[in-house]
């Protein structure tokens, strides 16, 4: 539950990062192989994200159409990632995870502000009339592409995809940071459901680890969302990026054999 609480807090503060932190915690903290850690992490992240998204829906800040498009595409692609994960050896998967984590950290550090993209790069703009996203073909293609990447990484590496979704929403939309975060949580909940279901068909889920881990994540997310409103989003993003780089180095060291299993 304590390890799960770390995941819930990260998700509450950033709207992302739960999956990328869950896997290292399960691999290093409990000693699970990546193939077993992935569905456990996905279950915890998905449940916590679902709770956070439900709160956002009640507050009226979840962009549910965008979440539905990204999530639907991700749910279709996630089983493909799960199948690849069962076929690939553990060390190459750890190396791939470390590289993805490094890229995510670099993107977060590179972002010019907490609200993301420059106005000229925005494909999905919020209407000044009804405050809804204005849908265009480039906007739909960009969001669907985000779903493909999030779904593949979700199934392959056991991550919710939030570290892909949040930067993508920042880059392609002009949503405010809170709306971006809770919309990301809604997508993560959908994609994680597909990934966990597909993983359960390949091997039994470690419920003895998954249930307390998920409970800690949900409780911590509920508490963390109260704290998140009072903190600077950009500073949180930079701190999380630095933590991701540290974790990526540890995962890479284990992948090449410098740290024993």
C-alpha positions in Angstrom: 0.0 0.0 0.0 2.9 2.4 0.7 4.4 1.8 -2.7 0.9 2.3 -4.3 0.5 5.5 -2.4 3.6 6.9 -4.2 1.9 6.2 -7.5 -1.4 7.9 -6.5 0.4 11.0 -5.3 2.4 11.3 -8.6 -0.8 10.9 -10.6 -2.6 13.5 -8.5 0.1 16.1 -8.9 1.0 15.6 -12.6 -1.9 13.7 -14.3 0.7 11.3 -15.5 3.6 9.3 -14.4 1.8 6.6 -12.4 2.7 3.8 -14.7 6.3 4.8 -15.3 6.8 4.9 -11.6 4.7 1.9 -10.7 6.9 -0.5 -12.8 10.2 0.5 -11.2 8.7 0.3 -7.7 7.3 -3.2 -8.4 10.6 -4.4 -10.1 13.0 -3.0 -7.5 10.8 -2.8 -4.4 9.1 -6.2 -4.7 11.3 -8.0 -7.2 8.6 -8.9 -9.8 9.7 -9.5 -13.4 8.5 -6.9 -15.8 5.9 -9.2 -17.3 4.2 -9.7 -13.9 4.8 -6.1 -12.8 3.1 -4.6 -15.9 -0.5 -5.8 -15.3 -0.3 -5.1 -11.5 0.9 -1.6 -12.2 -1.8 -1.1 -14.9 -4.5 -2.2 -12.6 -3.5 0.2 -9.8 -2.9 3.1 -12.2 -6.2 2.4 -14.0 -8.3 2.3 -10.8 -6.7 5.4 -9.5 -7.1 7.2 -12.8 -10.8 6.2 -13.0 -11.4 7.7 -9.6 -9.6 10.9 -10.5 -11.5 11.2 -13.8 -14.8 10.7 -12.1 -14.1 13.6 -9.8 -13.1 15.7 -12.9 -16.3 14.8 -14.7 -18.3 15.9 -11.7 -16.4 19.2 -11.8 -17.0 19.5 -15.5 -13.3 19.8 -16.5 -12.8 16.4 -18.3 -12.8 16.8 -22.1 -14.7 13.5 -22.5 -14.9 13.5 -26.3 -11.1 13.8 -26.6 -10.7 11.3 -23.9 -13.1 8.9 -25.6 -11.2 9.1 -28.9 -7.7 8.7 -27.5 -8.9 6.0 -25.1 -10.8 4.0 -27.8 -7.8 3.9 -30.1 -5.5 3.0 -27.1 -7.8 0.2 -26.0 -7.7 -1.4 -29.5 -3.9 -1.2 -29.7 -3.0 -2.2 -26.1 -3.5 -6.0 -26.6 -0.9 -5.9 -29.3 1.6 -4.4 -26.9 0.7 -7.1 -24.3 1.4 -9.8 -26.9 4.7 -8.3 -27.7 5.6 -8.1 -24.0 5.0 -11.8 -23.5 7.3 -12.6 -26.5 10.2 -10.4 -25.6 12.8 -11.2 -22.9 12.9 -9.2 -19.7 16.2 -7.3 -20.2 15.3 -5.8 -23.6 12.0 -4.7 -22.2 13.7 -3.0 -19.3 16.1 -1.3 -21.7 13.1 -0.1 -23.8 11.4 1.1 -20.7 14.4 3.1 -19.7 14.6 4.8 -23.1 10.9 5.7 -23.1 11.3 7.1 -19.7 14.3 9.2 -20.7 12.4 10.6 -23.7 9.4 11.5 -21.5 11.6 13.3 -19.0 13.3 15.2 -21.8 10.0 16.3 -23.2 8.8 17.5 -19.8 12.0 19.5 -19.2 11.9 21.0 -22.7 8.3 22.2 -22.4 8.2 26.0 -22.5 5.5 26.3 -19.8 3.0 24.3 -17.8 0.3 25.0 -20.4 2.4 23.4 -23.1 2.5 24.3 -26.8 2.9 27.7 -28.4 -0.4 29.1 -29.8 0.7 28.6 -33.4 1.2 24.8 -32.9 -2.3 24.2 -31.4 -4.5 21.9 -33.6 -7.4 21.6 -31.2 -8.5 25.0 -29.9 -11.1 25.7 -27.2 -14.0 27.7 -28.6 -14.5 31.1 -27.1 -18.3 30.7 -27.5 -19.1 27.4 -25.7 -15.6 26.5 -24.3 -15.7 23.2 -26.2 -12.8 21.9 -28.4 -13.3 22.8 -32.0 -12.9 19.5 -33.9 -11.0 19.4 -37.2 -9.4 16.5 -39.2 -5.8 17.5 -38.1 -7.1 17.6 -34.5 -8.7 14.2 -34.7 -5.6 12.7 -36.4 -3.3 14.1 -33.7 -5.4 12.8 -30.8 -5.9 9.3 -32.5 -2.1 9.1 -33.0 -1.7 9.8 -29.3 -4.0 6.9 -28.6 -1.9 4.6 -30.7 1.3 5.4 -28.9 -0.4 5.3 -25.4 -2.0 2.0 -26.1 1.1 0.3 -27.5 3.2 1.5 -24.5 0.5 0.5 -22.1 0.4 -3.1 -23.3 4.1 -3.4 -23.9 5.5 -1.8 -20.8 2.6 -1.7 -18.4 2.3 2.1 -18.3 -0.9 4.0 -18.4 0.5 6.3 -21.1 -0.1 9.5 -19.1 3.5 10.7 -19.8 2.6 10.6 -23.5 -0.9 11.9 -23.2 -0.2 15.0 -21.1 2.5 16.4 -23.4 0.4 15.5 -26.4 -2.6 17.4 -25.0 -0.3 20.3 -24.1 1.1 20.4 -27.6 -2.1 19.9 -29.6 -4.6 21.8 -27.5 -4.8 25.0 -25.5 -6.6 23.4 -22.5 -5.7 24.6 -19.0 -3.4 22.4 -16.9 -6.1 21.0 -14.7 -8.3 20.0 -17.6 -5.4 18.4 -19.3 -4.5 16.4 -16.2 -8.0 15.0 -15.6 -8.6 14.3 -19.3 -5.4 12.3 -19.2 -6.6 10.4 -16.2 -9.8 9.5 -18.1 -7.8 8.1 -21.0 -5.5 6.2 -18.7 -8.5 4.5 -17.1 -9.8 3.3 -20.4 -6.5 2.1 -21.8 -5.5 0.4 -18.6 -8.7 -1.6 -18.6 -7.9 -3.0 -22.0 -4.2 -3.7 -21.1 -5.1 -5.5 -17.8 -7.8 -7.6 -19.6 -5.4 -8.7 -22.3 -2.6 -9.4 -19.8 -4.9 -11.6 -17.7 -5.4 -13.9 -20.7 -1.7 -14.6 -20.9 -0.9 -15.3 -17.2 -2.6 -15.0 -13.8 -2.6 -11.6 -12.2 -0.8 -11.3 -8.9 -3.8 -10.3 -6.8 -1.9 -10.5 -3.5 0.3 -7.6 -4.8 -2.3 -5.9 -7.0 -5.1 -5.3 -4.5 -3.1 -3.5 -1.7 -1.0 -1.7 -4.3 -4.1 -0.4 -6.0 -5.8 0.6 -2.7 -2.8 2.7 -1.8 -2.8 4.4 -5.1 -6.5 5.3 -5.0 -6.4 6.6 -1.4 -3.3 8.7 -2.1 -4.7 10.1 -5.3 -7.8 11.4 -3.4 -5.6 13.1 -0.9 -3.0 14.3 -3.4 -5.7 16.1 -5.5 -6.3 18.5 -2.6 -2.6 19.3 -2.5 -2.2 19.7 -6.2 -4.3 22.8 -6.4 -1.9 24.7 -4.1 1.4 23.8 -5.9 3.1 25.2 -9.0 2.4 22.8 -11.9 5.6 23.7 -13.8 7.8 23.1 -10.8 6.0 19.7 -10.2 6.6 18.8 -13.9 10.4 19.6 -13.6 10.8 17.7 -10.4 9.0 14.7 -11.9 11.2 14.8 -15.0 14.3 14.7 -12.9 13.0 11.7 -11.0 12.2 9.9 -14.2 15.8 10.4 -15.4 17.1 8.8 -12.2 14.7 5.9 -12.5 15.6 5.4 -16.2 19.3 5.1 -15.2 18.5 2.5 -12.6 16.3 0.5 -15.1 19.0 0.7 -17.8 21.7 -0.5 -15.3 19.5 -3.5 -14.5 18.9 -4.2 -18.2 22.6 -4.4 -19.0 23.3 -6.4 -15.9 25.1 -3.8 -13.7 22.4 -4.4 -11.1 21.5 -8.0 -10.3 17.9 -9.3 -10.4 
